[in-house]
Amino acid sequence: MIGTPILPEIRELIEKRNFSALQRLFNDWLPVDLAELISDLPESEQAILFRLLPKDVATETFEYLELDAQQNLLNALTQKDVTHILNSMSADDRTALLEELPGTVVQELLKLLSFKEFKIAKTLLAYAEGSVGRLMSPDYLSVKMDWDINQVLEYIRTFGHESETLNVIYAVDDHGKLVGEILARDLLLSLPDRKVSDIVSDEDKMITLTATQDQQDALEAFKRYDKVALPVVDSNGYLIGIVTVDDMLDVAEEEETEDIQKFGGIEALDEPYIDVPLLQLVRNRAVWLVVLFLGEMLTASAMTYFEGELAKAIVLATFIPLIISSGGNSGSQAATLIIRSLSLGEITIHDWWNVMRRELLSGLMLGGILGTIGIFRVVFWAMLLSHYTTTWLLIGFTVGLSLVGIVLWGTIAGSMLPLLLKRMGLDPATSSAPFVATLVDVTGIIIYFSVASLLLKGSLL
């Protein structure tokens, strides 16, 4: 949209009802840019601009709009316009819209569909939310094994505009069972008289999905095999649809967003931040804050248990923030590394021993580094204040050894907790940084004062 007028100028044309100028202006705009513009307009003006678009451009633009803008247009447009949009939308995008709307609204919209599109919509909506079936598109190209290349090309010219992708064409038998696939490159480079059976891929090497599979499984397949589209088959191997990489990008965005929100200690949001009602936003954040607050109360309880030691050696309290923050930081680091490795498929729960072994060594080395710095800090501070005695050296060793133990415990807890949750069938991202930090805080206090009781007994304690 480089060089196009800014939003205020466009709104001025709308206010002046200079629709012909707006239509000329949007001739060179891409649907995705038009969708962004419409979303930025007030709701009262969105439908005005949308009606100016050619019907084919309008449908594609509608598919790029956020849910709230789509709903606004559905309410503002005439029934004729809504009918055209719903029947022209790609099946997977229409399913994504319908699954977000109230049931009564969905039933009314389904009545506007043609018989063919109604059957498709009902079929896709019948699959479980989060399944491959909800992403599946029935718009694909399939050819017979005995066709020659000329027949295939003629078929593509006739029906190709209805297909989600032309990169891959699927070969089926007379009953519709998937037997192979043809890459567009191989098709274009083949002689006209060759048969499909001559260039089709080996059936044993094909990667397929089922409609009941989880979308996360499909995403892993796309990543692993670097595909732009994958066929969806039923339990008997019959081709029933395809899933394309653009759908997987949306799934990946949703998964990453949910993991990041959970990792920050908040329930995942179903809508963009700015669209979430304030009370719902507070509720989602309050749940985890309360859980973490209750966890931190255990830290206070642990400190109360050691109040005798604190009363005798108040200097120990000076280093509590240093001690517990180091454990929380090391635990959060480990949790971040393991959660990301799990999501990328770099490790599985069966690698737990290798992970623990590495984190044991890492924790000891990291704790040793911080412990050495801690000892130096205590001793240097005492010398700077001219208070240095052998007692300060013992305090330094108390801080240093405590840091080794707490950092070691933090790395083990942060690395093992995601694997444990994965083993229990839960989302590893639930072991968020705040949760790990709170867990390590409580145990860190116990470790710190236990070491202090051993080393300072007979001197300060």
N, C-alpha and C positions, 0 to 999 in steps of 0.2 A: 504494500500500500504506500510505497514511497512516492512522494509528490502529490498525494491526494489531499483534499481539504481536511482540516481538522474538524473534530466533532461539533464545535459551536457553529461553524459555517454550514454544516449539513443540517443541523437543527434549524438554522435560519431559513434554509430552503424549504424545510417541512412546514414551518410556520407561515411562509409565504405561499404555500401550496404550489410551489414550482416543481411539479412532479416530472415534467418532461426533462428538466435539467438534472434531476436526481437519477432518472433512468439512464440518461447518457453518461452520467458520472460513474454509474456502477457497471457499465458494460465490460470493463476490464478487470473488475474485482473478482477474486476467487471466493468460493462459498465460505471457506473458513474465515476469511477476513470480513465478509458480510455478517457472518454469525457473531463475530466479536463486536462489530459496530452495533448491531441490533441489541446485544446484551448491555451495551453501555448507554443505550437510550432509555428514557423514562418509559414505564409500562404503557402509558397512554399513546406513545409515539411508535412503539415497536411494530404494531400491526400495520400502521400507515406505511412504513417503509417496506415491510414484508410483502404487502400486496403489490408493490411496484415491480417485484422481481418476476422474471419469466417462470413459468410453472416448473420446468425441469431444474432451474437454478434454485427455486424456492424450496423444493423438496430436499436437495442436497444441503442447502444452507440450514434447513430445519434440523437435519441430523447432527449438525455440529453445535447446535445451541445447548446450553445448560438446561437442566430439567425445569427450573423455575420459569425461564423464558419460553420453553416449549409449552408449559401449562398455560401461561399467559396468552400465547397465540391461539391455543386451542379454544380458549374462552372468548377470544376477540374475533376470530375469523368466522365466516359463514360456514354452515354445514357442508356446502358444496366444496369449499376450499379444504376443510378438514378431511373430507372424504377422499379428495384427490391426494392429499399429503400422506394419509395413512396407507392408501393402496399403492403409492409409489415408493414409499420408504423401503429400504432393505429390511429383510425379515429380522435380522439380529438387532438392528438399531430400533426397530419398532418394538421388539420384545423388551429391550432395555427401558424404553419409555413406559410401556404398559405395566411392567412389574413394579414401578415406583408409584403408580397412581392408585387411588382408593378403588376397591372392588366394584362399587356402583358405577364409577366413571368408566372403568375398563369395560364393563358390560355394555354401556351405551356406545362406546367407541367401536367395540367389536361388531355392533350391528351395522356400522358404516362400511365394513369391509365386503369385498366381493366374496363369492363362495370359495374360490381358490385361496385367497389371502386369509379368509376366516379359518379355513382348515389348517393352514400353516401356522397362524398365530396361536390357535388352540393347542396344536401339537407342541410347539416350543414352550408355551406357558405351562404345559403339563409336567415338564421336567423340573426337578428340584432346583431351588435357588442356589446359585454357586456351582451348578453343574455345566458341563460342556454343552448340553442340549440347549441351554439358555443363550449361548453364543453362536450356535450353529446356524448356518445359512443353507437353504435348499437351492440356492442359485449357483449351480456349477455346470460344467460341461462334461458329459460322459459319452463315449463312443464305443462301437463294437470292434471286436478283435479282427474281424474279416474285412473291415473297411480299408480302402487304400487312402493314401495321403490326400488325394484330390477330394475325396468324399469328406474327409475330416475338415479340410480347409473350407469347403463349401458350407459345412455344418456350422463352423465357427463364424463365418460371415453372416449367416442367417440368425443364429441365436447367441452369439458372443456378447452382445450388448447387455444381455440379462445376467451374465455370469459375474460373480464376485471377483474372480481373477482369471486371467488368460495365461498365467505362467505355467499352470499345470492342468492337463486334461486327463481325465480318468477313464480307464478301459474297464468295461463290465461285460459279463456274459449275457445271454439272452434273457436271463431272469433278473438282471440288475445286481448280481453279485460282483463285488470289486475284485478284479484280477490283476490290475497293474496301473501304472501311471505313465504319462508321457510329458516330458518337459517341452516347453514351447521351442526351445533352442533345437532340440533333436527333431522336432516336427518340421521346422523351417529349413533345416539342412538336409532333409531326406528327399530322395527322388520321388516324383509324383506317383509312380506305379507301385511303390513299396506298401506293404500292409502294416496295419497297426501292430499286429503280432510280431513284426520284425524289429520294431523299435521300442516296444513297451518294456518298462523296467521289470526286473525279477520280482515276482509277488512276495517271495520270502524276505526281500530286503525293504519292503514297504513299511512305513511307520503309520499306524492308524490310531484313532481315538474312538472311544465309545461315548454315547450321549449321556450316560450316567456318571462318567468320570468327573472328578473334581477339577475345577478350572485351574487350580494350582498344579495339578499333574500335567495338564495340557501345556501350561507355561513352561514347565521343566522340559517337556518334549521339544518344544520350539527352540529353547535355548540349547539343548544338547545336540539336536540334529540340524540346527541352522536352517529351518524351513520358512517359506513365506505362506504356505497353506498346508493343512493336513486334512485328510478325509475322515469322516465320522461314519462308522459302520454299526449295525446292530449285532446282536449276539450270534447271528448266523453268517455274518460277513457281508451283508447287503449294504450298499452305499446309500446313506440317508441324508448326507449333508457334508459341508466343509466348514472349517474354522480358519480364518486368515490372521496374519500377523498383526494387523491393525487392532483386531479385537484383543490380542494378547498384550499389546502395549497398554490398553486400558486396564486389563487385569493386573499387570505388573505395577502400574501406578497406584491402583487401589491397595495392593498388597504392601507395597513399600510405605505408603501413607499410613496404613493401619499399624505396621510394625514400628514406625517412627513415633507415632502417637503413644503406643503402648510403652515403648522404651522410655518415653518422657514421663511415664506415670499418669496416663489419662486414658479413659475408655475411648476406643476408636469412634470417630465422628462419621456419620453416614452422609453428611452434606459438607460442602465447602464451609470453612470457618465463618465467613461473613454472613452466611445464610442460616447458620444454626441459631435457633431461638436462645435468648440469654439464659433463661431458666434451665434449658436442656444442657447448655454449655457448662453452667455451674454444677449441675447434677453430675455430669460426666467427670468433671474434675474433682468434685468433692469426694466421690467414692474412694479413689486412690489416696487422696490427701488424708482422709480419715484413717484408712488402713495404715498408711505410713506414720501418721501421728501416734496411733496406738502402738506401733512398733517402737517408735522413739521413746514412748513411756517406759518400755522395758529397759532402755538405756538409763533413764532416771532411776529406775528401781535398782539396777546394777550398781549405780553410783552410791545409792543409799546403803546398800549392803556393805560398801567399803568406806563408809563415812568415818569410821574409826581411824583408818589409815590416813584419810584426808585431813582429819583434825590434827594428827600428829605431824604430818608432813604436807602442809598446805602447798608447798612448792610443786608437788605432783600434779595439782590441778592446772598449773600453768601449761603443761604439755599435753593435756587431754585433747584439745582441738587438733594439735599436730598428729597425735597418735591415730585418732579415729578417722580423720580425713584421709590419711595415707591408706588405711585399709579400705575405705569406701572407694577411693580413686582406683586402687589396684583391682578391686572386684569389678568395678564398672568397665575398666579396660578389658579384662578377661571376658566378661559377659558380651561386650560389643564384638570382640573378635570371634567368639564361638557362635553367636547368633548369626552373624554375617556369613560365616563359613557354612553353617547349616543351610541357610537360605540359598547359597550358591551351589550346594551339593558337594562342597569340598571335603566335608566330613559327614559321618553318620553316627548314630548312637553306638554302633559297634566299635567305633574308634575311641571310646571313652578312656580306655587305659592309656593309649598313646597320648591323649590330651592331658590326662592327669599327670603322667610322667613329665611331660614338657612343662606343665604349669608348676609342678613341684620344683623343678630346676629353675624355672623363670622366677618363681616366687622367692626362692632362696637368694638368687643373685640380686633381684630388685630390692628385696628386704635388706640384703647386705649393704647395697649402695646407700639406701636411705638411712639405715642404722648407723653407718659410718659418719654420714653427714650429721645425724642427730647427736652422736657422741661429741663430735667436734663442736657443734653448736652449744651444747650445755657447758662443756669445759671452757670454751672461748669466752662465753658470757660470764662465767664465774671469774675468770682471770681478768676480764675487762673491768668488772666491778670490784676487783681486789678481794673477792670472797672465796677464792679457791682453797679447798681443803680436799682430803681424800673422800669425804662424803659426796662432794660434787662429782668426783670421778665415778662413784657408785651410782649416783643419779644418772650420769651420762650413760653408763652401761645398762641401766634399767630402761632408759628410753631407747637405746640402740637395739637391745635384745627384743624389747616389746615390738619395735618396728619390724624386725625380721619375722617374728611370729604372726603379727597382724597382717602384714603384706602377703605372707605365705598363705594364711587362711583366706584372705580376700581373693587371691588368684584362684585358689581351689574352689571356693564357693561360687565365684563368678563364672567359672568355666563348667562346673558340674551341674549347676542349677538348670541352665538351658537344656542340657542333655537329659536330665531327669524329667523335666516337663515334656520334652519330646517323647520320651519313653512312655509317659502316662497319657499320651495322645493330646496334650495341651499345646498351646502356642508358645514356643520358646521366648518370643518377644515379651511375654508376660513377666519374665524375670528382668524387669526394667532396671535401669541404672539406679533410680531411687530405692527400689526394693532391695537390690543387692547391697547398696550403701547402708540402708537401715539395718539389715541383717548383720553386716560386719560391724556396725557401730556398737551394737549390744555386746557381741562377743569380744570386740576390741577392748572394751572397758574391763571385762573379766581377765583377758590376757594381760593387760597392762598392770593391773593391781596385783595379779597373781605373781608376776615377775618381780614387782616392787616388794611384795611380802617376803620373797625368797632372798633378794639381794640386799635389802635395806633393814632386815631384821637384826636388831641389836645396835643399830646406829640411829636412824631416824624413826624406825618403827619398833 
